[in-house]
Amino acid sequence: MFNKMLSVLLMMALFSCQNKNDSKKESEKNSYEAAKTTLLEKEKKNPENFLVVSGHDKHNLVGQMVVKGSVTNNATVASFKDVDLKLEFYSKTGTLLETDHETVYEVIAPGESKNFKTKYFAPKGTDSVALHVVSAKPVN
């Protein structure tokens, strides 16, 4: 009789510990999911803070300014698409001559980069082009 009671108590203790561990794991999982959701919302609201554009320019034989570059997504969980870039054309003295926009119609996942290439008949006297991310659409 004593052995039966002892084994029942041991089984109850084991199940009790198992429930606490399951509860703790479930709580950690819920906490992680909540943090991930909060981060996703933050990234979706400010895509320009997580997208980085880099590139270079050169003149081709026809007199066009050829701009080659890439857009990199530094977000942790959010993907973006249709990235709106602002191109600023500058003279040798640093004077802003003209601005234009270009859209990169690609889906860019977290940690991913997409290349682009565009050509413009830049204003006379253009020496360089600066690139900036203006906006992007979050992918749902």
N, C-alpha and C positions, 0 to 999 in steps of 0.2 A: 504494500500500500504506500509506504514511504517513497519507494522508488518511482511509483507512478506519479505521485505528487511532485517529486523532484524533477522528473522529466517534463511534466506539464509546465512547471515554472520556468525551466530552461527554454522550452519552446516559446513561451510567451515573451521572455526576455529577448530572444533572437528576433522574433517578429516585430517587437517594439523597436529594436535598433534598426531593423530593415526599413520600417516605416519612416523613421527619422532621416535616414540616409536618402530614401526616395524623395522625401519632402524637401530636403536640402538641395538635391540635384534639380528638382522641379523649380525651386525658387531661384537657383542660379540660372537655369535656362530662361525663365521668365524675365529675370533682370537683364540678361544678355540680349534677348529679343527686344526689350524696351529700349535699351541703349542703342541698338542697331537701328530701330525705327526712328529714334530721335536724331541720330546722325544722318540718316537718309533724308529726313525732312530738312535739316540744316543745309545739306549739300544741294538738295533740289532748289532751295530758295535762292542760293547764291552761286550759280554755276561759274560765273566769271572768277570766283575766288579759287576754284579747283581746276580750271582749264588754263593751260599755258601754251602760248604760241611762240614758235621760233622759226626763223627762216633767213634767207638771203635773197638778194636781187642782183640782176645784171641786165644790161641792154643787149638785145639781139640785133641781127643784121638789118631788120626792117625798122629799127628805131623804137621797138616796144620795150617796156620794162617787164622782164620776166621775174616773177616772184615765186620761189619754191620754199615750202616750209612744212612744218608739222604741228599738229595740235595734240597735246598730251593731257590726259585726264588723271589728275592727282587725287581724285576723290577715293574714298574707301569703299563705298557701296553703291553710289549713284552712277548711272550711265546717262550720257547726254547725246543729243543729235542736233543737226541743223545749227552748227556753230556760226554765229555772226561775227565776222572779223572787221575791224576798222583799219584801213590802210592810210597812212599819212605820208605824203610825198614831200621831201625836204630838199632845199637847195644846198650848195656847198657851204653857205654861210649859216645854215641852220634855220632858214626861213621856211615856214610851212606854206607850201604852194597849193596843195589840194588834198582833200580827204575823199575816200571812197569806201564802199563796203563790199565784202565778199562773203558768201556763205559756203561752208563746208558741209555738204549733205552726206554725212556719214554718222553711224552710231558708234560712239566711243565709250567703251566699257572702262571700269576702274583700272588704272595702271596701263592703259592702252594708248597708243599714239596712231594718228592717221595723217598721211602725207597729202599735200595739195600743191597745185601749180596753177598759176593764173598769169595772164598777160594783159598789160594796159598800155595805151598810148599816154604815157605820163606827160605832165606839163613840161614845157621847155625849161631847161635848167635843173631838172631833177637829178639829184646826186644819190639820194638814198630813200629807203622806204621803211617806216616803222609799222609794226603790227601790234594790234591790241585785241583781246577778246572782249566783245561788247555784251553778248548774251548767248544763251543756248537753251534748248528745250529739254527738260528731263524726260527720260524714257520710263514709262510706267511699267 
